[in-house]
Amino acid sequence: MPITIDGSGTITGLSAGGLPNSSIVTADIVNAAITAAKLDGAQSGSAPIYAARAWVNFNGTGTVAIRASGNVSSITDNGTGNYTVNFTVAMTDANYSANITAGGNTVGRQPIISAAVDGSGNTVAPTASAFRFNIAIVSITNTDADYLNVAIFR
């Protein structure tokens, strides 16, 4: 029996006891805010929840290669330890936050992640369509990393 919800909020076709598990296969939510109550995991508190707008896990050594990603079209290797993450769908503007982790070949050395610097030593500003950054070690020498992870929030 189909379940119907009319414009007044009246539900018909639902028997006592509710719906059995897996009875809703798809749902179409229009103009609904995502709140903690709508997510799995029993989140608490009233602070807003912000989802990543783009993310990527890639190999930054040799020929760079994306392992997995969301809203990332490609990675550009600009030289040792210098990468650009290119978005499939551009951000609204360049005022997003990038969270980057690196590891793998930096055993015993702390990687330093910074805004990208071009070949002339000038900082490369983020754009709505891409984010460029550097990976270095404590000696401030750029280095490639085996494992790089980037998440973009806006």
N, C-alpha and C positions, 0 to 999 in steps of 0.2 A: 504494500500500500504506500503510495507516495505521501510525503510529508509536505504540507503547504504552510507558509507563513505569509499572511496577507498584510496589507499596508497598515492595518491597525495593530499589528503585533500578535494577532490571534494565530495559534498553531493548531492545525488539524492533522489527523492521521497518525498521532503519537499515542501509543497505548501506555497504560500504567507500567512503571518500571523503567521507562526511558528507552534509549537506543542501545542495541547490543554493540559490543566492541567491533570496530572496523566497518560500521554501517555507513559512515560518511567517507566517501572516497575522495571527493574534491569539494572545495569551498571557494566561493567568490566573495571576497570582502572588498567593498568599495569605500574609499575614503575613511578607512579605519586606522586609528593610531595603534602602533605596536606598544604594548605595555608589558610590564613584568608578569602580570596575570595571564597574558596570552602566550607566554613562552614556557617551555618545559623547564624544570629544574627548581621550582619553588623559590624563585628570587624574592627578596624582601626589600623593603624601603621604597621611597617614592621618587628617587632620582631618575631622570629620563634614561632610556636605553638607546644607544646609538650603534647601529650595525656598521660593519666595514663596508665601504663603497668600492674597494678594490683590494685584492690580496694576491700574493704570488710567493711560491717556494721555488727557487731555482739554483742551479749549479753555476757558480761564478768563475770557474777555472776553465782554461782552454777555450773551447767553443761553448759559450753560455747556452744553457738549456733549461727551459721551464719544466719543472716536475709536475706542478699543479697550480691552478690560478683561477681567479674570478675577476672579470672586468679588466683583464690585462691582455693586450693584444700581442705584445712582444717585449723583450728586454734588449737594450742596446749596450754592447760592451764598448765603452769609450776609451779603454786603455786599462792598465793595471789598476785594480781596485776602484774603478770609476764606472758606474752603471746608470742607465736610464730605464725607468719603468714606464712603458707607454700604455695608456688606458684605452680600452675598447670604446667606452662611452665616456666623454670628457666630464670632469667635475663642473659644478656650477661656476667655480672660480678657483683661484690658487690658494685660498685660505684654509686648506685642509691640514690635517696632522698626519705625519708619516711615522709609523712605528717599525723599526728595522732591527733585526738581530742577525748576527753573523757568527759562523764558527766552522770548525773542521780542521783547517791547516794552521790555526793560530795557537796550537798547543803550548801552554806555558806563557803565552803572550796575550795581553788584553786587547781585543780589537777596539778601535775608535771609529765611530760612525759620524760623518759630518755632512753638511750641505756640500754639494759638489763644487769643485773648483775646476775651471777650464785650464787649458795648457798655458795660459798667461797668468794664472794665479787669481783670476776673477771669480767670485762666487756666481754660480748659475742659479737664478731664481726658479722656484717651481712654477709650472704653468698649469692651466686647467686640463691639459691633455697629457702631461708627463711630469715625472719627478726624477731628478738626477741626484746622485749621492756618491760619496767616497767611503771606502773601507780602508783603514790603515791600522798599523800596530803601534805600540807605545812610542817607538822611535819616530813616529809620524812619517813612515814610509808606506805608501800605498801598497796594498797586498790583495791578491785575489782570495776569495773564501770558497770553500767547498759547499757550504750551506748558507744561503741567504733567504731571509723571510721578510716580506714587506707587507704591511697592512695600512690602508689609507682610510681615515675617518673624517667625515665632514658633517 
